[in-house]
Amino acid sequence: MKYKKKSIAVISILCLLSACNANDVSPETTKEGESLEKTSLITETEEHLEDGQYFAEAGQYTSNWRDIVDVEVVNGNIKTITFNAVNEVATEYKRNKPNLEEKSEVTESNPDNDWETQLQLLENYLVKNQDSILELTKENMPSIEGVTLDAFPLVELLQQALTAGPLETGAYQDGQYFASLEDENHQIKHTINLLVHRGYIIAAHWDTTLPSDLKLTEEEQSYITQWNEQANLLEQHLIKYQDPTQITFNEENKTSDVSGVTIEVYQFIELATKALASGPLLD
């Protein structure tokens, strides 16, 4: 996803250089083994985070969910951190979802806090200890009371968001989008689901429903598997570039814009364009 960002590393370096000039200190007179080039900018970055909204999403789905994180920075400090996840079919968020199977109740046989409670504990800890967020690694990640899930992948996602810088609002209205096309002659239905978050498409799922009584040959089943893999490549391309109309295609309805995609792409483009033009679904 092409997020616009502003670098604060340059500002930090300029501050360091100004400080050195003011005190007539050169790299040679700093502490042994230390130079301006090697001076850590972590502290400077944390003290001068630019105000705004930060966001990052995991690179892949795990158990049909992709983790995301939202961060709000006010007056240079992290005010809130919110972890969540979106599902693979691009229809909903995992957090605050009622009757979610992955949520476990606290019982005598299962003393662990449920998933949402553990996220809240992790978020509270990170906000309270925000000065050390960028220094956390898998090796030095502390244990947090009440948190038994693997927290470090979420911390890495948070580090990614902070490193990327504040996010400008995207072009689309937040919400779930949907569009469908029916091929009555072949009894086939094409659908697309999109999730838009902070103005950006963060999840997409293109699908084709075949007649339930259709019996497929082994070759046809193999083609469907390949089709699904290539559909996923198109979905990821849309998430990266945010505009389905930027995908070009030739007279054979094929595109050279997405490596590894040899299937026809017009229906994907038409569905995504139609869904975005229709606006988000009403709750």
C-alpha positions, 0 to 999 in steps of 0.5 A, a space after each residue: 500500500 502506498 502510504 504517504 509519510 514524512 521522515 523524522 530521521 533527518 530532523 533528528 540528525 540535524 538536531 544532533 549536528 546542531 547540538 555538536 556545533 553549539 558545543 564545539 564537539 566533533 565525532 572524534 571527541 565523542 565517547 570511545 567507539 561512538 560516532 555521529 553515524 552510529 548514534 542511535 536515533 531511537 530516543 530522538 525518534 520516540 521523543 519527536 514522533 509526529 502527531 497523527 494516525 499511524 497504521 500497518 498491516 501484516 504481510 500475510 494471513 494467519 489462520 484466515 486472519 491478517 493482523 493490523 495496528 492503529 496508533 494515535 500520536 498526540 503532542 509527540 507521544 503515543 496516546 493509543 495503540 489498537 491491534 485488530 485483524 481482518 478476515 481473509 474474505 474481506 468482510 469483517 474485523 476480528 475484534 469486537 466480533 460476537 461469538 467468535 470461536 477464537 475467543 476463549 472464556 476464562 474458566 478453571 480449565 482455561 485460566 488464560 484471558 480471552 484474546 481481546 483482553 490480552 490485546 488490551 493488556 498488551 496495548 496498555 503495557 506498550 503505551 505505558 512503556 512506549 520509550 522502549 518500543 523500538 528497542 524490543 526484540 524477540 529475545 528481550 520481549 518481556 513477559 506481560 502479566 495476563 498475556 499468553 499469546 505470542 506478542 512479538 509479531 504484534 510488536 513488530 507490526 507496531 514498530 513497522 507503523 511507527 517507522 513508516 510515519 503518520 498516515 494521510 487519509 486515503 481516497 475511500 470511505 471506510 467500510 465494507 464494499 461488495 459487488 457481484 456479476 451473474 453469468 446466467 448462461 453458465 450459472 456462474 456468479 462473480 463477487 468481490 468483497 473489500 474492506 476499507 480502513 482509514 481510506 485505504 483498501 486493506 483486504 480484498 476477496 474475489 470469488 466465483 461461485 459455480 453451480 452446486 451440482 457441477 462435477 469437475 474433472 481433475 484438470 478442471 479442479 487443478 485450474 480452479 486451484 491455479 485461478 484462486 492463486 492468481 486471484 490472490 495476486 490480483 487482490 494483493 496488487 489492488 491493496 498495494 496500488 489502491 486503484 483497479 482502473 490502473 490495471 491494464 489488459 489486452 484484447 484477450 483480457 489478459 494483463 502484464 501488470 501483475 507478475 504470475 497472472 495469466 487468467 482473464 482480469 476484466 471481471 476483477 477490474 469491473 467488480 472492484 470498480 463497481 464496488 468502490 463506486 457504490 460506496 460501503 454497505 450500510 450496517 
